[in-house]
Amino acid sequence: MGLGSIIGWAIFGLIAGAIAKLIMPGKDPGGIFVTMLLGIAGAEVGGLIGRALWGSQGVTGWGLGSWFLAIAGSLVLLFLYRLIIGRRTTTATTTSTRPGGRDRWAA
């Protein structure tokens, strides 16, 4: 894999990840680097899904099918991330017991 291929995958992943985040807005981690990794991983996941469902060759270039698979895979990864993180977050409530206005955390 040459330097041109690495740069091409980085650009492809950045665009695919950004489109996926636009389609599924919300509170997601990271900036440009995480978005790029999301797109690259999404292209891999989308390629695997495409091969399993209809025998696609996966993400093989800059064609429309490759974009569709990469964005769809990125959306799947975003959905799974939110599903896992949504279970881990808890909310804490505060109760004011002191007249001075200080709050205590209650579980």
N, C-alpha and C positions, 0 to 999 in steps of 0.2 A: 504494500500500500504506500503510494508516494505522498509527498507533501500536498500535491494538488487534490488528491482524494480526501485527505484529512480536512483540508480547508473547505472542500465541497460539502462534506458531511456536516461540518460545523455550521455552515451557512444554511444548508437544508434543514438541519435540526433546529436552528434558531427560528427560522420562519415557521416551520411546522409547529413548534412548541408555542410560539406567540399566537398563531391562529387558534390553536386549541384553547389557550387561556382566554382568548377573546370570545370564543364560542361558549365556554363554561367559566364565566367570571366568578370570582370569589377570592377568599383570602388564601393565597398560596405562598409557599416559601420561595426565597431566593430572588435573584435578579436575572441578569442576562445569561450568566453561566448556567444556572439551574434550568432556565427556560430552554437553552440549547441542549442540555443533557436530556431534558424531558422529550424534546423532539427527536433526538437520536434514538433514545430507548423506545419511544413511540413508533418510530419507523421499524425497528426490529420486531416489536410486538405486533404491529399492524401487518408486517410481512408474514409472521407466523400464523396469524388469524386468517389472512388471505389464502395462504397455502393450504391450511386445514379445511376451510370452507369451500373454496371453488378451484383449488389447484393453481392459484396465482404464482407467478415467479417471485413475488415479493417486491420490495422497493429496489428497482434496478436502475433508476435514472431520474431525470427531472420531468418525467411524463405526468399526466393528470392522474393516472392510476396510482403512481407512487405517492403523490401528494395526498390522495384520498386515504391510502393505507397508513401513511405516517400520521396524519391528523387524527384518524380514527383510533390508532394505537395510543396516541398521546392523550386523547379523551378518556380512553379506558384506564390509563395510568393515573390521570387526575382523579377519576371517579374512585379508584381503589385507594388512592392516597387520602381522599376526604373521608372515605368509609372507615379507614383504619384510624386516622387522627380524630375523627368525630367521636369515636368510642373512648379515646384516651383523655379527652378534655373534660374537666369537671368545673363546676362553678362553685365559688365560695360566697357566702353571704356574710355581711357584717351586722353586728348588733351594737348599738350605742348604749353602754351601761354606765358611763361616767358622765357626770354633769359638765365636765370641762370640754366635751366635744370629741374626745378621743374615742376611736372605734376599736373594738376587739374583733378579731377574725373568729368566726364560728364555722365549724365543719358541718 
